[in-house]
Amino acid sequence: MYKFLLKPKWLAIHALVVVLVATMCVLASWQWDRHVERKAFNETLIQRFSEPPKPLAELLQQYPNREDAQWRLATVSGTYLEQSTVNVVNVSQDGRAGYDPVTPLEIDNGKIVLINRGFVPLDAPQPLPPTGVVEITGRIRLSAERRTGAVSDSATGVLTDIQRVDIDRLAKQLPAPVVDVYLEAVQSDPADSEMLSIIAPPVFGNGPHLGYVGQWLLFSMCAIGGWIALVVREKRLLQKPAGKQTPNKP
């Protein structure tokens, strides 16, 4: 009854359906892994955002793996090197284009911590940092890496505009050793310019990955359903009796 399923044409159809279903199941599994990773990332973020601030030196000693220190609130005090300010360009926040002024902060041990002081709208003038000793509370961030296709900063010369906070690159133009993380300021004492907005925190949403899991599983079921429909149709065609021929009239 189902011997037709062994014909070459049908073997090719079987193979195609198996490949399609297997591929879509792999994609569903990949999206599920992304969902689990994103959920775990959000749980980590929420936990770190809820922690009280600690001195930067203490956190760096506590977390030699800087990934474990990222997003935690740290405090540090020092004096801004205003003349060494650089601007992260081509950024936007709340639907507005602008830039982030990053100013080196010279701290007690003679080292420098880069401080992303906030977001400034593109049409606003360059805000000057507070003078004298300032205390900064900010979130620890890792040195940014260039993504594929992104614009590169010049490897030589003194930069004034940058595409990302690359600590090793900026260290080349600063007068003292630079700490291997930087801070996104959330509070300054004395206060910084009113033109600055706090850098927007990351989004805690789980993203569309779970929906994509359902989508790929649905597509795989459609492929299986289509295969079943083809088999049923072929079986009915083979079982259908041949139509009677009408005799020719003399």
PyMOL commands that set and color helices and strands:
alter all, ss='L'
color gray80, all
select helices_A, chain A and resi 3-6+8-49+56-62+66-69+82-84+167-171+209-239
alter helices_A, ss='H'
color red, helices_A
select strands_A, chain A and resi 54-55+73-80+86-93+96-107+112-116+120-121+133-142+161-162+181-189
alter strands_A, ss='S'
color yellow, strands_A
deselect
rebuild
show_as cartoon
